[in-house]
Amino acid sequence: MFVLNAWYVAAWTVEVKREPIRKVICEIPIVLYRKLDGTAVALEDRCAHRGYPLSAGRVVEDVLECGYHGFQFDCSGVCVRIPAQSIIPQRARVRAFPLVEKDGWIWIWTGDAGKADESLVPDTHWMTDPAWATVTHSFQFECRADLIHDNLLDLTHESFIHLTTVGDDYIYEHGVTVEVEGNLISVDRLMPGVEAPPLYAKTMSTKGLYDRFHCTKFYAPSFHALHSGITGQGRPRDEGYLIKVMNGITPIDAQRSHYYYAFSRNFGVDQAWATEELVDGLATVLIEDKEALEWQEIGLKSRPSNESDVLIAQDEGIAKARRVMGQLLAAESATSSPK
């Protein structure tokens, strides 16, 4: 059901402190905490003794103590103390997960730890670059992660769901160019000679017509970077008002997902009022997406198994992304299947 050999956003950096917290990722219960030196640790949130959640325990120095019978586990998941006896069974251990912490995110590798490659963590440097200003949001969506991926790969929905913020009829009037390179799916849309969307127009101080663009880059299976903005008609994109929208989509289970969202801009960077407007406006966008996708989840639950989506030309990115996701799942299934 889930691609496990991949990096998923587990939490924001500011979420994880000394006190343990619980997350569920791809149906795996995870406990996160920090060592004395500030390093983040992730273990499976289930004591090897009797299955008690370790997140309900406490951190002692750098080890995690189960709140039920006091078993202590180090950062590698090995039990190092059992209060009731001196002998520690070899099986007294829990799974530890590789983590990468950068740019305000904590990424977790949920698959084979030996395959964890830090170079595969997507670039999100705009979040900490002083030349850019960033707004963040977090939501739990009551829908499968695939619906969020589809939503980000086909932005024509903006014309209907986000009319007061980022939408306009001209969006669906322009087609997309789709490219696939390994696990990266790029969906690019150019909208020449249009007005800036309502949410950005004021903060950009724009008047007249511009070239607007969207380029969604989906790093399957978990992350989307939307490179968008407006520029003078016929001018290079990098000269314009630029926006980097980063979307960490982390499955909880088959019908729920964590959504970690960051919006970085290169205009009005020092304008606090602009940031405040974007905090509210972008929350509106995300709530509208949340409501739409949760309704879609309800609709799909009652759809007969012999029916499928009717895809159109604007869905080319979705179709190719689904093919890549299917290949990733098939590859992991083949690797894990008994010979």
Secondary structure, 3 states (H helix, E strand, C coil): CCCCCCEEEEEEHHHCCCCCEEEEECCEEEEEEECCCCCEEEEECCCCCCCCCHHHCEEECCEEECCCCCCEECCCCEEEEECCECCCCCCCECCECCEEEECCEEEEECCCHHHCCHHHCCCCHHHCCCCCEEEEEEEEECCCHHHHHHHHHCHHHHHHHCCCCCCCHHHCCCCCEEEEECCEEEEEEEEEEECCCHHHHHHHCCCCCEEEEEEEEEECCCEEEEEEEEECCCCCHHHCEEEEEEEEEEEEECCEEEEEEEEEECCCCCCHHHHHHHHHHHHHHHHHHHHHHHHHHHHHHCCCCCCCCCCCHHHHHHHHHHHHHHHHHHHHHHHHCCC
